[in-house]
Every structure is written in structure tokens, then in C-alpha cells.
């Protein structure tokens, strides 16, 4: 057997082995598993669209918010020299007796419906060595645009259970990172391996009906098709609550949640 013949046989065998094994495993991306999973787009009739509104109240004594000790990172501490320290956001009780940073979404009742993709990216910023916002909601497959406004390197490290875990550094004021989670998952904690106090949470859902409570503790899920739903409210310290609700055509239904502190 000549050397040329041997090489030809070896190359052919390598291609055959690759074909038989299906080739190298590709990393799953949002493009390969598009938001909504494909299929016909479900259109909500504006004439019958319904709304769910509510608030998340807090009972009990709110724990005192602790200032974040950034003394080990002078670059981070210097960013808060005139504005005062940043505070841990595990529990943010509002003056009106409500709770901020609660992720509220339609957990069940929309199965089999494929909605229009999100119009643009969601934003997650690193500013003052703190993630902003603390809690963010996105659609499955929607781009999350991650920015670093700080003069220091950060390391973004989501820790999902269902989606693929990743860990990537971002230099000071570096280019934005565009990431996506193709599968629904509530919630995904995000940390920074460089600054241990940095923590955020991402709620990934397969429908456009979600909200995060703010300074008033309220939420609104509008443009819903009439039907029966399970609404879930998630909080990082107090866990989850859910309620079943039926909304009639063109109606507005109120669903309130109440979390109790220690």
C-alpha cells in the first residue's frame, strides 16, 4: 500500500466516524432554539384583552438593610464616596407597606400559545459594583445586554439549573455582552466572582406576562387573552406564592400577594 493510498483511507475513515457519532456537539444557543419554540404566532384580540393587576404587601418587621462593605475593593468603594454606601437588596420593604423586587408572572394557563418575540433586549448593568436591576425578567431566547459602567473588571456568572451555566469576565467599561437563556427558568441567580456581594436574579419565562415590583409594590399584566391562570410571585428570601384567577373578556382582575417577615 502506498503512502498516498494510506492517507486517503485514513481521511475517509475519519469522516465516517464523525458522521456516525453525529459530529462534535454544538453549544446550544438562542438562535438554535428560538423564543417560543416556533409555530404559529398567537394573536390576542384587543377587543377582549384582559388585565391582571395587584400589589405585594409586606407584614412584620422589615430587617434593617445592611451597607455593603467594599473596603477590600478600593475602586468600588471610591464609586460611592459622595453618594453614600450601597445596600444589600435581599429585602427591600417600601414605606407604604409593600415589597419591592418581587417577580410576578403567569405560571400556567398559556400552554401551547406562541407569542411574538420581545421587541428588544433586556438590560443588566454593573454600576457602582452592584447589579442593576437586582431582579430582571426576560423571555426565553431574548437577548440580555450586559454592560459594565465601572472602572474595574467584573465577572458575570449565572448559576442556572435548567439552562447552560457560563462564566465570563468583562473589562472596565468594556463592550457589552449579549447573552440569552433558551429555556424558561424561575429564577437564575447571577453573581460576580470578583466581588462576592454582587448578586442579581433573572426570571426567564415563555410568555410576555411578567413584572417586577418596584417602589410602590405594584404590578400589572395587561393584554392577556381571557382565561384561567396561575399567577406566581417569587421573592429571594420569602419564597413563592401562587394564586389561581379567572379573567373575563375585557375585564381587569385584582390579585394581591402578602409576604410576612420574621
Long-range contacts (C-beta under 8 A, 24 or more apart in sequence): 27-164, 28-164, 28-182, 29-180, 29-182, 30-141, 30-142, 30-143, 30-180, 30-181, 30-182, 32-182, 33-141, 33-182, 33-183, 34-117, 34-141, 35-117, 35-118, 35-139, 35-140, 35-141, 35-142, 35-182, 35-206, 36-114, 36-115, 36-117, 36-140, 36-141, 36-206, 37-114, 37-206, 38-114, 39-114, 40-114, 41-114, 41-115, 41-116, 42-113, 42-114, 42-115, 42-225, 44-223, 44-224, 44-225, 45-225, 47-249, 47-250, 48-225, 48-226, 48-249, 48-250, 49-222, 49-223, 49-224, 49-225, 49-250, 50-224, 50-225, 50-226, 50-247, 50-248, 50-249, 50-250, 50-251, 50-252, 50-253, 51-220, 51-221, 51-222, 51-223, 51-224, 51-247, 51-251, 51-252, 51-253, 52-209, 52-220, 52-221, 52-222, 52-224, 52-229, 52-231, 52-245, 52-247, 52-252, 52-253, 52-254, 52-255, 53-218, 53-219, 53-220, 53-221, 53-252, 53-253, 53-254, 53-255, 54-104, 54-218, 54-219, 54-231, 54-254, 54-255, 54-256, 54-257, 55-98, 55-213, 55-216, 55-217, 55-218, 55-219, 55-256, 55-257, 56-98, 56-99, 56-102, 56-104, 56-213, 56-217, 56-218, 56-219, 56-233, 56-235, 56-256, 56-257, 56-258, 56-259, 57-97, 57-98, 57-99, 57-217, 57-256, 57-257, 57-258, 57-259, 58-93, 58-94, 58-97, 58-98, 58-99, 58-217, 58-258, 58-259, 58-260, 58-261, 59-97, 59-258, 59-259, 59-260, 59-261, 60-260, 60-261, 60-262, 61-261, 61-262, 62-91, 62-93, 62-261, 63-91, 63-261, 63-262, 65-89, 65-91, 65-92, 68-130, 68-197, 69-197, 70-129, 70-195, 70-197, 73-129, 73-152, 73-195, 75-129, 75-150, 75-151, 75-152, 76-128, 76-129, 76-150, 76-152, 76-195, 79-128, 79-129, 79-150, 79-151, 80-128, 86-128, 86-129, 86-130, 88-197, 89-134, 89-199, 90-236, 90-237, 91-237, 91-238, 91-261, 92-134, 93-261, 94-215, 94-216, 94-217, 96-216, 96-217, 97-217, 98-213, 98-216, 98-217, 98-218, 99-213, 99-217, 99-235, 99-238, 99-259, 100-213, 100-214, 100-215, 100-217, 101-134, 101-135, 101-212, 101-213, 101-235, 101-236, 102-135, 102-212, 102-213, 102-217, 102-219, 102-233, 102-234, 102-235, 102-257, 102-259, 103-135, 103-137, 103-186, 103-187, 103-201, 103-203, 103-210, 103-211, 103-212, 103-233, 103-234, 103-235, 104-210, 104-211, 104-212, 104-213, 104-219, 104-221, 104-231, 104-232, 104-233, 104-234, 104-257, 105-137, 105-186, 105-203, 105-205, 105-207, 105-209, 105-210, 105-211, 105-221, 105-231, 105-232, 106-205, 106-207, 106-209, 106-210, 106-221, 106-224, 106-229, 106-230, 106-231, 107-229, 107-230, 107-231, 107-232, 107-242, 108-229, 108-230, 109-227, 109-228, 109-229, 109-230, 110-206, 110-207, 110-209, 110-225, 110-229, 113-207, 113-225, 115-207, 115-208, 116-208, 117-141, 117-142, 118-142, 118-208, 121-145, 121-178, 123-147, 124-190, 124-200, 124-202, 125-149, 126-150, 126-154, 126-156, 126-170, 126-192, 126-198, 129-154, 129-195, 129-197, 129-198, 130-198, 131-190, 131-192, 131-198, 131-199, 131-200, 133-200, 133-212, 134-199, 134-200, 134-201, 135-187, 135-200, 135-201, 135-203, 135-212, 135-236, 136-200, 136-201, 136-202, 136-203, 136-212, 137-202, 137-203, 137-204, 137-205, 137-210, 137-211, 137-212, 138-180, 138-181, 138-202, 138-203, 138-204, 138-205, 139-204, 139-205, 139-206, 139-207, 139-208, 140-181, 140-182, 140-183, 140-184, 140-204, 140-205, 140-206, 141-180, 141-181, 141-182, 142-180, 143-178, 143-179, 143-180, 144-178, 144-179, 144-180, 144-181, 144-202, 145-176, 145-177, 145-178, 146-170, 146-176, 146-177, 146-178, 146-179, 147-176, 148-172, 148-173, 148-174, 149-173, 152-194, 153-194, 154-192, 154-194, 154-195, 154-198, 155-192, 155-193, 155-194, 156-190, 156-192, 157-190, 157-191, 157-192, 157-193, 158-188, 158-189, 158-190, 158-202, 159-188, 159-189, 159-190, 159-191, 160-185, 160-188, 161-185, 163-188, 163-204, 167-193, 186-232, 186-234, 187-234, 187-236, 201-236, 203-234, 226-250, 226-251, 231-255, 233-257, 233-259, 235-259
